[in-house]
Amino acid sequence: LQVSVWTAGWRWKGTGTRSTHRKEEGTAVAQAVGARLKELKEKEEESVLLEALVPTARLPVSPPRSPAPRLPVALRICTLVCRSWGDRPQLCQVTCGVGRAEAPVRHGAMLPQSLDSSLQQWGVVASEQRQALATRLREAAEATMAALLAAEAELTPQQRGGARAHTDLLGVDFLLACVDDTLELVALSTNSQHCLETCLLVESMGRDIGEPHGDLPRLLAEVMLHRAQCHLVEGKDIVLIGAGGVSKSFVWEAARGYGLKIHLVESDPDHFAAGLVETFLPYDSREHRRDEEHAQRVTELLHSRGVRPHACLSYWDDCVVLAALVCQRLGLPGNPPAAVRVAKQKSRTHQHLQGCQHGHPPPSAFAVPCRRLRSHGDVEQAAGAVPFPAVAKLEFGAGGVGVKLVESRSQCHAHAARLWRDLRDDADHPGIGLGWGNAMLLMEYVPGTEHDVDLVVFRGRLMGAWVSDNGPTRLPAFLETAACLPSCLPPDRQAQLVRAALQCCLACGLQDGVFNVELKLGPAGPRLLEINPRMGGFYLRDWIREVYGPDLLLAAVLVALGVPPILPSRPSPRTHLAGVMCLGSEHGGALGVRDGEGGGGGGMAALVRLHERGLVRLNRLFEETAGAGEYEEPYLSVGCQGATRAEACVRLLGLCQALGIDSPRYPVEYFLSHFK
């Protein structure tokens, strides 16, 4: 065995004098260390490193083309890893240097070549083995940067060099060694400059022979621009209309992380978020049919408190029109209130789109026949225009509450009578749109699979889109049961959904914002269910961030500030997620959650522990079970992830069976069966 003695520190950048010795040569090693110590400058935080020289693996090489003897060679693998979306390490580039085995292979001493070519030249003939090594290399390089980022997170801002100082780019060099007849990756060193120079040289060499640009420049540019936008929003004053419930708890932590100053206008004077924001402005706006009046008073309230906002928006469904009106009064960027009203009122959305006849295809192609219901006389008229079976639901509803498949006009009359009796105003069921009244609509039933499309739109231009799939519902109700991300659909079918969602939003006048669009996809293409003119609810922001990296909350803030958000130009999923919704009525016993109780033990305690260990994704939607009977809402979402969709579904099904979430009344296996 041999050891290497060399000088390390920022001044040397890996170019310090290096000497190699046999391990038995203790005197020579001591003398070399002593000589290097004399070269150090104490104030420069330099040191002398004594490292073991790891012998490179000796592999059976392919038969040479020449009978001349072949010299043993060493392989230095250079990787470049960047801090990508969601502060996740992402491997950007891999290249290799080949040199004589008796001396360390250094950067810049030879022209680089690809990992695959190097391994083939080295004798790794099987493509499966080369692919396995490439996968292990990616995992090792990203794990190295993850460890460095975790160590940085423990440092104080002063130790890091500033509140926002951190590593965005890291080079990691590896050697392939042979341990017990198995090839093992050994990390040699970390750096930034040398690996970046080598990887950029590879890009330049590729263009010399006509190869297209690689992903490295794009990834680095996206990382730097995204970081710049994070700095841009820091310290901005944001008026947020409506706090929402526990399902929106992530907003306060995220706002603190981005350095936003949130000025919250909220109807509940005792809301838990009151102590988590810069300014808390209690104002009762629950009667949303008076939003014009509310907008005037909110504007006066902001002026009286000296709040001069840079942007105003809402993540809460009930408050999107009020937020648009406040933006208009304050002269802030945002959608016209008339456009938000069209999107907020479901029957008006479809009737408006039916009149949009321009385009190929026109937006009217995605609209569904429907009629507004405010009386039983309206039911009679609608029954003559909308074929049965049909869907009856609240005009301004949310969360799937009160949505039901009706087979005849008599069923529609009965459902409307119950709903108008039980759900009259916001006090009867907060958060489902009853502040707008309890009008209903009857809508043609659209067969097909159901999907969510989450869009980021800036000045009419699509900046980003993500498609997720929903499982079959428990008819005649339409509460969500299960979901998966990324979508199971082939790219062309996803593209249909995205284009339909975008055309519907633009046709309604929604030019700027983050929107959640619900559609059905049948053999003839997509049909619109509804447009939610705000960021997707439930688990969607969390899932999209986990799978793809971008944060919809930050994107919404940037658009509200009048800044086009930087998003991945070629989004690629890093994992697969599958999830199931839980109901208090079905799972209260298994999870230890009873009606009206938010604590929980038993299965719920197990889920919390698994969530804390990163083994499941738990999204609480309510502090306690919400609603009852046919007006019940899901209490929480439980998700599992895997390298493939099948793996995620298998893990989720096993978890649900172990905790009693799966049952004959709530067949999770059936809900997941559509995700193929």
C-alpha positions as CSV (number, residue, x, y, z in Angstrom):
1,L,0.0,0.0,0.0
2,Q,1.1,3.6,-0.7
3,V,0.3,6.9,0.9
4,S,0.3,10.4,-0.5
5,V,1.4,13.6,1.3
6,W,0.1,16.9,0.0
7,T,-0.8,20.5,1.0
8,A,-4.5,21.4,1.1
9,G,-6.2,24.8,1.4
10,W,-8.0,27.3,-0.7
11,R,-4.7,28.9,-1.9
12,W,-3.5,25.6,-3.4
13,K,-6.8,24.5,-5.2
14,G,-5.5,21.0,-5.4
15,T,-2.2,22.0,-7.1
16,G,0.0,21.8,-4.0
17,T,3.2,19.7,-4.0
18,R,2.4,16.0,-3.7
19,S,4.7,13.1,-2.9
20,T,4.0,9.3,-2.8
21,H,5.5,6.8,-0.4
22,R,5.3,3.2,0.5
23,K,3.4,2.7,3.8
24,E,6.4,1.1,5.4
25,E,8.6,4.1,4.8
26,G,7.6,5.9,8.0
27,T,10.7,8.1,8.2
28,A,10.2,9.4,4.6
29,V,6.5,10.0,5.3
30,A,7.4,12.0,8.5
31,Q,9.9,14.1,6.7
32,A,7.5,14.8,3.8
33,V,4.8,15.9,6.3
34,G,7.4,18.1,8.2
35,A,8.5,19.8,5.0
36,R,4.9,20.6,4.0
37,L,4.1,22.0,7.4
38,K,6.8,24.6,7.0
39,E,5.0,25.8,3.8
40,L,1.7,26.5,5.6
41,K,0.3,29.9,6.4
42,E,-1.6,29.8,9.7
43,K,-4.0,32.5,8.8
44,E,-5.0,30.8,5.6
45,E,-6.4,27.7,7.4
46,E,-4.2,25.4,5.4
47,S,-3.3,21.8,6.3
48,V,-1.2,18.8,5.3
49,L,-3.2,15.8,4.2
50,L,-1.9,12.2,4.5
51,E,-4.1,9.9,2.4
52,A,-4.0,6.3,1.4
53,L,-3.6,5.7,-2.3
54,V,-6.5,3.4,-3.3
55,P,-5.3,1.1,-6.1
56,T,-7.4,1.2,-9.2
57,A,-9.3,-1.9,-10.1
58,R,-7.6,-4.3,-12.6
59,L,-10.2,-5.7,-15.0
60,P,-10.0,-8.2,-17.8
61,V,-9.5,-6.0,-20.8
62,S,-10.9,-6.6,-24.3
63,P,-8.4,-8.3,-26.8
64,P,-6.1,-5.5,-28.0
65,R,-6.0,-4.7,-31.7
66,S,-2.2,-4.8,-31.5
67,P,-0.1,-7.6,-30.1
68,A,1.9,-4.9,-28.2
69,P,1.7,-5.2,-24.4
70,R,-0.9,-2.9,-22.8
71,L,0.1,-0.8,-19.7
72,P,-2.2,-0.8,-16.7
73,V,-4.3,2.4,-16.5
74,A,-6.2,4.3,-13.9
75,L,-9.6,5.9,-14.3
76,R,-10.6,9.2,-12.6
77,I,-14.3,9.8,-12.7
78,C,-15.3,13.5,-12.5
79,T,-18.9,14.4,-11.6
80,L,-20.6,17.8,-11.3
81,V,-23.6,18.1,-9.0
82,C,-25.8,21.1,-8.6
83,R,-28.4,22.2,-6.0
84,S,-31.5,21.7,-8.1
85,W,-35.2,22.4,-7.5
86,G,-36.4,22.0,-4.0
87,D,-32.7,22.1,-2.7
88,R,-32.2,18.6,-4.1
89,P,-28.8,17.5,-5.4
90,Q,-28.9,16.6,-9.1
91,L,-26.1,15.1,-11.1
92,C,-25.4,17.4,-14.1
93,Q,-22.4,15.8,-15.9
94,V,-20.1,12.9,-15.8
95,T,-16.7,12.6,-17.5
96,C,-13.6,10.5,-17.1
97,G,-9.8,10.9,-17.3
98,V,-7.6,8.0,-18.1
99,G,-3.9,7.8,-17.1
100,R,-1.1,5.6,-16.0
101,A,-2.0,3.4,-13.0
102,E,1.2,4.1,-11.1
103,A,0.4,7.8,-10.5
104,P,-2.7,9.7,-9.6
105,V,-4.7,11.0,-12.6
106,R,-5.1,14.7,-12.4
107,H,-7.5,17.2,-13.9
108,G,-6.3,18.9,-17.1
109,A,-3.6,16.3,-17.8
110,M,-5.6,14.6,-20.5
111,L,-8.6,15.1,-22.7
112,P,-11.8,13.8,-21.0
113,Q,-14.1,11.1,-22.4
114,S,-17.4,9.6,-21.5
115,L,-18.0,7.1,-18.6
116,D,-19.5,4.5,-21.0
117,S,-16.6,4.7,-23.4
118,S,-14.1,4.5,-20.5
119,L,-15.7,1.5,-19.0
120,Q,-15.9,-0.4,-22.3
121,Q,-12.2,0.5,-23.0
122,W,-11.4,-0.8,-19.5
123,G,-13.1,-4.1,-20.1
124,V,-16.6,-3.7,-18.7
125,V,-18.3,-5.2,-21.7
126,A,-21.8,-5.9,-20.4
127,S,-24.1,-2.9,-20.9
128,E,-26.2,-3.9,-17.8
129,Q,-23.0,-3.7,-15.7
130,R,-22.1,-0.3,-17.1
131,Q,-25.6,1.0,-16.5
132,A,-25.6,-0.3,-12.9
133,L,-22.2,1.5,-12.3
134,A,-23.7,4.7,-13.8
135,T,-26.7,4.5,-11.4
136,R,-24.4,3.9,-8.4
137,L,-22.3,6.8,-9.4
138,R,-25.2,9.1,-9.6
139,E,-26.4,8.0,-6.2
140,A,-23.0,8.4,-4.7
141,A,-22.4,11.8,-6.2
142,E,-25.8,13.2,-5.1
143,A,-25.4,11.6,-1.6
144,T,-22.0,13.4,-1.3
145,M,-23.6,16.8,-2.0
146,A,-26.6,16.0,0.2
147,A,-24.2,15.3,3.1
148,L,-22.4,18.6,2.5
149,L,-25.7,20.5,2.3
150,A,-26.8,18.9,5.6
151,A,-23.5,20.0,7.2
152,E,-24.0,23.5,5.9
153,A,-27.5,23.7,7.3
154,E,-26.0,23.2,10.8
155,L,-23.7,26.2,10.4
156,T,-24.6,29.7,11.6
157,P,-25.0,32.4,8.9
158,Q,-21.6,33.8,10.0
159,Q,-19.9,30.5,9.6
160,R,-21.4,30.0,6.1
161,G,-20.3,33.5,5.1
162,G,-23.7,35.1,5.1
163,A,-27.4,34.4,5.6
164,R,-27.9,33.2,2.0
165,A,-24.4,31.8,1.4
166,H,-24.4,28.1,0.5
167,T,-23.1,25.7,-2.0
168,D,-25.0,25.5,-5.3
169,L,-22.4,23.6,-7.3
170,L,-20.0,20.8,-6.3
171,G,-17.5,18.6,-8.2
172,V,-16.9,15.1,-6.8
173,D,-14.1,12.9,-8.1
174,F,-14.3,9.1,-7.9
175,L,-12.0,6.2,-8.4
176,L,-13.1,2.6,-9.2
177,A,-11.5,0.2,-6.8
178,C,-11.9,-3.6,-6.5
179,V,-13.0,-4.9,-3.1
180,D,-13.6,-8.6,-2.7
181,D,-13.9,-9.0,-6.5
182,T,-16.5,-6.3,-6.6
183,L,-16.2,-2.9,-8.2
184,E,-16.6,-0.1,-5.6
185,L,-16.7,3.7,-6.1
186,V,-14.3,5.6,-3.8
187,A,-14.7,9.3,-3.5
188,L,-11.3,11.1,-3.9
189,S,-12.1,14.7,-3.4
190,T,-14.6,17.5,-3.8
191,N,-14.1,20.7,-5.6
192,S,-15.9,23.1,-7.9
193,Q,-13.5,24.8,-10.3
194,H,-11.6,21.7,-11.7
195,C,-14.7,19.6,-12.3
196,L,-16.6,22.5,-13.9
197,E,-13.7,23.2,-16.2
198,T,-13.5,19.6,-17.2
199,C,-17.2,19.2,-17.8
200,L,-17.4,22.4,-19.9
201,L,-14.5,21.1,-21.9
202,V,-16.6,18.0,-22.7
203,E,-19.5,20.2,-23.8
204,S,-17.2,22.1,-26.1
205,M,-15.6,19.0,-27.6
206,G,-19.1,17.6,-28.3
207,R,-20.0,20.7,-30.3
208,D,-16.8,20.3,-32.3
209,I,-18.2,17.2,-33.9
210,G,-21.8,18.5,-34.3
211,E,-23.4,17.0,-31.1
212,P,-26.3,19.0,-29.7
213,H,-25.9,21.0,-26.6
214,G,-26.1,19.0,-23.4
215,D,-28.1,19.7,-20.3
216,L,-25.2,21.1,-18.3
217,P,-25.6,24.8,-19.3
218,R,-29.4,24.7,-19.0
219,L,-29.3,23.1,-15.6
220,L,-26.7,25.6,-14.3
221,A,-28.5,28.6,-15.7
222,E,-31.8,27.4,-14.1
223,V,-30.2,26.9,-10.8
224,M,-28.6,30.4,-10.8
225,L,-31.7,32.1,-12.0
226,H,-33.9,30.3,-9.5
227,R,-31.6,31.3,-6.7
228,A,-31.7,34.9,-7.9
229,Q,-35.5,34.8,-7.8
230,C,-35.4,33.5,-4.3
231,H,-33.2,36.6,-3.4
232,L,-35.6,38.8,-5.4
233,V,-38.7,38.0,-3.3
234,E,-36.9,38.3,0.1
235,G,-38.3,41.2,2.1
236,K,-41.3,41.8,-0.2
237,D,-44.6,42.8,1.4
238,I,-47.4,40.4,0.3
239,V,-51.0,40.8,1.2
240,L,-52.6,37.4,1.6
241,I,-56.4,37.3,1.5
242,G,-57.8,34.3,3.6
243,A,-55.6,32.0,5.7
244,G,-57.5,28.8,5.0
245,G,-57.2,25.9,7.4
246,V,-54.6,23.4,8.5
247,S,-54.2,22.2,4.9
248,K,-52.5,25.6,4.2
249,S,-50.1,25.5,7.2
250,F,-47.2,25.1,4.8
251,V,-47.8,28.7,3.6
252,W,-46.4,30.2,6.8
253,E,-43.3,28.1,7.0
254,A,-42.6,28.7,3.3
255,A,-43.1,32.4,3.6
256,R,-40.6,32.5,6.5
257,G,-38.1,30.5,4.4
258,Y,-38.4,32.9,1.5
259,G,-38.2,35.9,3.7
260,L,-41.6,37.2,2.7
261,K,-43.5,39.7,4.8
262,I,-47.0,38.4,4.9
263,H,-49.9,40.8,5.8
264,L,-52.8,38.5,6.4
265,V,-56.5,39.5,5.9
266,E,-58.5,36.8,7.7
267,S,-62.2,36.5,8.8
268,D,-61.3,34.5,11.9
269,P,-59.8,36.8,14.6
270,D,-58.5,33.8,16.5
271,H,-56.8,32.1,13.6
272,F,-53.7,30.2,14.5
273,A,-51.7,32.0,11.8
274,A,-52.2,35.4,13.5
275,G,-48.8,35.1,15.3
276,L,-47.0,33.7,12.2
277,V,-47.3,36.8,10.0
278,E,-45.9,40.3,9.8
279,T,-49.3,41.9,10.2
280,F,-52.6,40.3,11.1
281,L,-55.7,42.1,9.8
282,P,-58.9,40.5,11.1
283,Y,-61.8,41.4,8.8
284,D,-65.0,39.4,8.3
285,S,-65.4,38.8,4.5
286,R,-67.3,35.6,4.6
287,E,-70.4,37.0,2.8
288,H,-68.7,37.1,-0.6
289,R,-71.7,38.4,-2.4
290,R,-70.5,41.7,-1.0
291,D,-66.9,41.5,-2.2
292,E,-66.9,44.9,-3.8
293,E,-67.7,46.4,-0.4
294,H,-65.1,44.2,1.3
295,A,-62.4,45.2,-1.2
296,Q,-63.0,48.9,-0.4
297,R,-62.8,48.2,3.4
298,V,-59.7,46.0,3.1
299,T,-58.0,48.7,1.0
300,E,-58.8,51.3,3.7
301,L,-57.6,48.9,6.4
302,L,-54.2,48.4,4.6
303,H,-53.8,52.1,4.3
304,S,-54.6,52.7,7.9
305,R,-52.0,50.2,9.0
306,G,-49.4,51.7,6.7
307,V,-49.1,48.6,4.6
308,R,-47.7,49.3,1.1
309,P,-47.8,45.9,-0.6
310,H,-45.8,44.7,-3.5
311,A,-48.3,42.0,-4.4
312,C,-51.7,40.6,-3.3
313,L,-53.0,37.1,-3.8
314,S,-55.0,34.3,-2.3
315,Y,-54.5,30.6,-2.0
316,W,-58.0,30.1,-0.5
317,D,-60.8,29.3,-2.9
318,D,-63.4,31.5,-1.3
319,C,-61.3,34.6,-1.4
320,V,-59.9,34.6,-5.0
321,V,-62.4,37.2,-6.3
322,L,-61.8,39.5,-3.3
323,A,-58.0,39.3,-3.9
324,A,-58.5,40.3,-7.5
325,L,-60.7,43.3,-6.5
326,V,-58.0,44.4,-4.0
327,C,-55.3,44.1,-6.6
328,Q,-57.4,46.2,-8.9
329,R,-57.9,48.9,-6.3
330,L,-54.2,49.0,-5.3
331,G,-53.0,48.9,-8.9
332,L,-51.1,45.6,-8.4
333,P,-50.6,42.9,-11.1
334,G,-53.4,40.4,-11.2
335,N,-56.2,39.0,-13.3
336,P,-59.3,41.2,-14.0
337,P,-62.0,40.5,-11.3
338,A,-64.5,39.7,-14.1
339,A,-62.2,36.9,-15.3
340,V,-61.9,35.4,-11.8
341,R,-65.7,35.6,-11.4
342,V,-66.2,33.7,-14.6
343,A,-63.8,31.0,-13.4
344,K,-65.2,30.9,-9.9
345,Q,-68.8,30.3,-10.9
346,K,-68.9,26.8,-12.5
347,S,-72.0,27.2,-14.8
348,R,-70.8,30.6,-15.9
349,T,-67.4,29.1,-16.8
350,H,-69.0,26.5,-19.2
351,Q,-71.5,28.9,-20.6
352,H,-68.8,31.4,-21.4
353,L,-66.6,28.8,-23.0
354,Q,-69.5,27.6,-25.2
355,G,-69.5,31.0,-26.7
356,C,-65.7,30.9,-27.5
357,Q,-65.8,29.5,-31.1
358,H,-62.4,30.6,-32.3
359,G,-59.3,28.3,-32.3
360,H,-58.3,24.9,-33.5
361,P,-60.1,23.4,-31.7
362,P,-62.0,26.3,-30.0
363,P,-62.4,26.4,-26.2
364,S,-66.1,25.5,-26.7
365,A,-64.9,22.0,-27.6
366,F,-64.0,21.4,-23.9
367,A,-67.2,22.9,-22.3
368,V,-69.9,20.6,-20.9
369,P,-73.7,21.4,-21.1
370,C,-75.0,22.6,-17.7
371,R,-77.7,24.7,-16.1
372,R,-77.9,26.7,-12.9
373,L,-80.3,25.6,-10.2
374,R,-81.8,28.0,-7.7
375,S,-85.3,26.5,-7.4
376,H,-87.2,23.3,-8.2
377,G,-88.5,25.1,-11.2
378,D,-84.9,25.4,-12.5
379,V,-84.5,21.7,-11.9
380,E,-87.5,21.0,-14.2
381,Q,-86.1,23.2,-17.0
382,A,-82.5,21.8,-16.6
383,A,-83.8,18.2,-16.8
384,G,-85.1,19.0,-20.3
385,A,-81.7,20.3,-21.4
386,V,-79.2,18.1,-19.7
387,P,-79.3,14.4,-20.3
388,F,-79.3,11.9,-17.4
389,P,-77.3,10.5,-15.8
390,A,-76.0,13.9,-14.7
391,V,-74.0,15.5,-12.0
392,A,-75.6,17.9,-9.5
393,K,-73.3,20.1,-7.3
394,L,-72.9,23.4,-5.7
395,E,-72.3,26.3,-8.1
396,F,-69.4,27.7,-6.0
397,G,-68.5,24.5,-4.2
398,A,-65.2,23.1,-3.2
399,G,-63.7,19.8,-2.0
400,G,-66.3,17.7,-3.8
401,V,-68.9,18.3,-1.0
402,G,-72.5,17.8,-2.1
403,V,-71.5,16.5,-5.6
404,K,-73.7,13.6,-6.6
405,L,-74.5,11.5,-9.7
406,V,-78.3,11.7,-10.3
407,E,-80.1,9.2,-12.6
408,S,-83.4,11.1,-13.0
409,R,-85.1,14.4,-12.4
410,S,-86.7,13.0,-9.3
411,Q,-83.3,12.1,-7.8
412,C,-82.1,15.6,-8.8
413,H,-85.2,17.2,-7.0
414,A,-84.5,15.1,-3.9
415,H,-80.7,15.9,-3.8
416,A,-81.4,19.6,-4.3
417,A,-84.0,19.7,-1.6
418,R,-81.6,18.1,0.9
419,L,-78.7,20.3,0.0
420,W,-80.7,23.6,0.1
421,R,-82.1,22.5,3.5
422,D,-78.7,21.4,5.0
423,L,-76.2,23.9,3.4
424,R,-77.6,27.4,3.6
425,D,-74.6,29.6,4.5
426,D,-70.9,29.4,5.5
427,A,-71.8,28.6,9.1
428,D,-73.3,25.2,8.0
429,H,-70.1,24.1,6.4
430,P,-67.2,26.5,6.3
431,G,-64.8,26.6,3.4
432,I,-66.9,25.1,0.6
433,G,-68.1,28.3,-1.0
434,L,-71.4,28.9,0.8
435,G,-70.4,32.5,1.3
436,W,-71.4,32.8,-2.3
437,G,-74.8,31.2,-1.7
438,N,-76.0,27.7,-2.1
439,A,-77.1,27.8,-5.8
440,M,-76.5,24.5,-7.6
441,L,-75.9,23.4,-11.2
442,L,-76.9,20.3,-13.2
443,M,-74.1,19.2,-15.5
444,E,-73.9,16.4,-18.1
445,Y,-72.0,13.4,-16.8
446,V,-68.7,13.0,-18.6
447,P,-67.2,9.5,-18.8
448,G,-63.5,8.9,-18.7
449,T,-60.6,9.3,-16.3
450,E,-60.2,12.3,-14.1
451,H,-57.1,14.5,-13.9
452,D,-55.7,17.6,-12.4
453,V,-53.6,20.0,-14.4
454,D,-51.7,22.6,-12.4
455,L,-50.6,25.5,-14.6
456,V,-48.3,28.5,-14.1
457,V,-49.2,31.2,-16.6
458,F,-47.5,34.6,-17.0
459,R,-49.0,37.3,-19.3
460,G,-50.8,34.6,-21.2
461,R,-47.7,32.4,-21.7
462,L,-47.5,28.9,-20.3
463,M,-44.5,28.7,-17.9
464,G,-45.1,25.2,-16.5
465,A,-47.6,22.4,-16.3
466,W,-48.0,19.2,-14.2
467,V,-50.6,16.5,-14.8
468,S,-51.7,14.2,-12.0
469,D,-54.3,11.3,-12.1
470,N,-57.2,10.6,-9.8
471,G,-58.6,7.2,-9.0
472,P,-62.2,6.1,-9.4
473,T,-64.7,7.7,-7.0
474,R,-67.3,5.9,-4.8
475,L,-70.4,6.7,-7.0
476,P,-72.8,8.3,-6.7
477,A,-70.5,10.6,-4.7
478,F,-67.4,12.2,-6.2
479,L,-65.1,12.7,-3.3
480,E,-61.5,12.0,-4.3
481,T,-60.2,8.6,-3.3
482,A,-56.7,8.2,-4.7
483,A,-54.1,10.0,-6.9
484,C,-50.7,9.5,-8.5
485,L,-48.0,11.7,-9.8
486,P,-46.5,11.7,-12.4
487,S,-49.4,10.8,-14.6
488,C,-49.8,7.3,-16.1
489,L,-50.8,8.8,-19.4
490,P,-48.5,8.8,-22.5
491,P,-47.0,12.2,-23.3
492,D,-49.5,13.0,-26.2
493,R,-52.5,12.5,-23.9
494,Q,-50.9,14.6,-21.2
495,A,-50.3,17.3,-23.8
496,Q,-54.0,17.2,-24.7
497,L,-54.9,17.9,-21.1
498,V,-52.4,20.7,-20.7
499,R,-53.5,22.4,-23.9
500,A,-57.2,22.2,-23.1
501,A,-56.6,23.5,-19.6
502,L,-54.5,26.4,-20.9
503,Q,-57.1,27.3,-23.6
504,C,-59.9,27.3,-21.1
505,C,-58.0,29.6,-18.7
506,L,-57.0,32.0,-21.4
507,A,-60.6,32.1,-22.9
508,C,-61.9,33.0,-19.4
509,G,-59.4,35.9,-19.2
510,L,-57.0,34.3,-16.8
511,Q,-53.7,35.6,-18.0
512,D,-51.5,35.5,-14.9
513,G,-51.3,33.1,-12.0
514,V,-51.1,29.6,-10.8
515,F,-54.3,27.7,-11.6
516,N,-55.7,24.2,-10.9
517,V,-57.9,22.8,-13.7
518,E,-59.9,19.6,-13.3
519,L,-60.7,17.7,-16.4
520,K,-62.0,14.3,-17.6
521,L,-60.2,12.5,-20.5
522,G,-62.2,10.2,-22.7
523,P,-61.6,8.6,-26.1
524,A,-62.5,11.8,-27.9
525,G,-60.2,14.0,-25.8
526,P,-60.5,16.2,-22.7
527,R,-63.6,17.9,-21.3
528,L,-63.5,20.5,-18.6
529,L,-65.0,20.0,-15.1
530,E,-64.0,23.2,-13.4
531,I,-61.2,25.9,-13.1
532,N,-59.9,26.8,-9.7
533,P,-58.3,30.2,-10.2
534,R,-55.7,29.6,-7.5
535,M,-52.9,27.1,-6.6
536,G,-54.0,23.5,-6.4
537,G,-55.1,22.4,-2.9
538,F,-54.9,19.2,-0.8
539,Y,-51.5,17.6,-1.4
540,L,-50.7,19.0,-4.8
541,R,-48.1,21.7,-3.9
542,D,-46.2,19.2,-1.7
543,W,-46.3,16.4,-4.3
544,I,-45.2,18.6,-7.2
545,R,-42.3,19.9,-5.2
546,E,-41.3,16.4,-4.2
547,V,-41.5,14.8,-7.6
548,Y,-40.4,17.7,-9.8
549,G,-38.8,20.3,-7.5
550,P,-40.5,23.7,-8.3
551,D,-42.6,25.3,-5.6
552,L,-46.1,26.5,-6.8
553,L,-46.3,28.9,-3.9
554,L,-43.1,30.7,-4.9
555,A,-44.3,30.7,-8.5
556,A,-47.6,32.3,-7.5
557,V,-45.8,35.0,-5.5
558,L,-43.5,35.8,-8.5
559,V,-46.4,36.1,-10.9
560,A,-48.2,38.4,-8.4
561,L,-45.0,40.5,-8.3
562,G,-45.1,40.8,-12.1
563,V,-42.0,38.6,-12.5
564,P,-41.9,35.6,-14.8
565,P,-41.0,32.6,-12.7
566,I,-38.1,30.4,-13.7
567,L,-39.2,26.8,-13.9
568,P,-37.6,23.6,-15.4
569,S,-37.7,23.8,-19.1
570,R,-37.6,20.0,-19.3
571,P,-39.2,18.7,-16.1
572,S,-38.2,15.2,-15.3
573,P,-39.8,13.3,-12.3
574,R,-37.3,12.2,-9.6
575,T,-39.7,9.8,-8.0
576,H,-43.3,8.4,-8.2
577,L,-46.0,9.1,-5.6
578,A,-49.3,7.3,-5.0
579,G,-51.7,8.4,-2.3
580,V,-55.1,7.7,-0.8
581,M,-57.6,9.9,1.0
582,C,-58.9,9.0,4.4
583,L,-62.3,9.7,5.9
584,G,-63.3,10.0,9.5
585,S,-66.4,7.9,8.9
586,E,-64.4,5.1,7.3
587,H,-61.1,5.3,9.0
588,G,-61.8,6.9,12.4
589,G,-61.5,3.6,14.2
590,A,-58.4,2.4,12.4
591,L,-56.5,5.7,12.7
592,G,-57.8,6.5,16.2
593,V,-59.6,9.6,15.0
594,R,-63.3,10.1,15.9
595,D,-65.7,12.6,14.6
596,G,-64.8,16.1,15.8
597,E,-61.5,14.9,17.3
598,G,-58.2,15.9,15.7
599,G,-55.7,14.2,18.0
600,G,-55.6,10.5,17.1
601,G,-53.7,7.6,18.3
602,G,-53.1,4.1,17.0
603,G,-52.8,4.1,13.2
604,M,-52.5,7.9,13.2
605,A,-49.6,7.8,15.6
606,A,-47.9,5.2,13.4
607,L,-48.4,7.4,10.3
608,V,-46.9,10.4,12.0
609,R,-43.8,8.4,13.0
610,L,-43.5,7.1,9.4
611,H,-43.9,10.6,8.0
612,E,-41.2,11.9,10.4
613,R,-38.8,9.2,9.1
614,G,-39.6,10.1,5.5
615,L,-41.3,6.8,4.7
616,V,-44.7,8.2,3.9
617,R,-46.1,11.6,2.9
618,L,-48.8,12.7,5.3
619,N,-50.9,15.8,4.4
620,R,-53.4,16.8,7.0
621,L,-56.3,18.5,5.4
622,F,-58.3,19.4,8.5
623,E,-57.6,19.8,12.2
624,E,-60.6,17.6,12.9
625,T,-62.8,15.4,10.8
626,A,-64.9,17.7,8.5
627,G,-68.5,17.3,7.7
628,A,-70.7,14.3,8.1
629,G,-72.7,11.9,6.0
630,E,-72.9,12.9,2.3
631,Y,-71.2,16.2,3.1
632,E,-68.1,14.7,4.6
633,E,-64.6,15.8,3.3
634,P,-61.4,13.8,3.4
635,Y,-59.5,14.2,6.6
636,L,-56.0,13.5,5.4
637,S,-54.0,12.2,2.5
638,V,-51.5,9.3,2.9
639,G,-48.9,8.8,0.2
640,C,-46.0,6.5,-0.6
641,Q,-43.2,6.9,-3.1
642,G,-41.1,4.6,-5.1
643,A,-38.7,4.4,-8.0
644,T,-41.6,3.3,-10.2
645,R,-45.4,3.9,-10.0
646,A,-45.9,0.2,-9.4
647,E,-43.5,0.2,-6.5
648,A,-45.3,3.3,-5.0
649,C,-48.7,1.6,-5.3
650,V,-47.5,-1.7,-3.8
651,R,-46.1,0.1,-0.8
652,L,-49.2,2.2,-0.4
653,L,-51.5,-0.8,-0.6
654,G,-49.4,-2.7,2.0
655,L,-49.5,0.2,4.3
656,C,-53.3,0.6,4.0
657,Q,-53.8,-3.1,4.6
658,A,-51.6,-3.0,7.6
659,L,-53.3,0.0,9.2
660,G,-56.9,-1.0,8.3
661,I,-57.4,1.9,5.8
662,D,-58.2,-0.8,3.1
663,S,-61.5,-2.5,3.6
664,P,-64.4,-3.9,1.6
665,R,-66.2,-0.6,2.0
666,Y,-63.1,1.4,1.0
667,P,-61.2,-0.9,-1.5
668,V,-57.8,0.8,-1.9
669,E,-56.7,-1.8,-4.3
670,Y,-59.5,-0.9,-6.6
671,F,-58.8,2.8,-6.3
672,L,-55.2,2.2,-7.3
673,S,-56.1,-0.1,-10.2
674,H,-56.5,2.7,-12.6
675,F,-52.8,3.8,-12.2
676,K,-51.3,1.6,-14.9
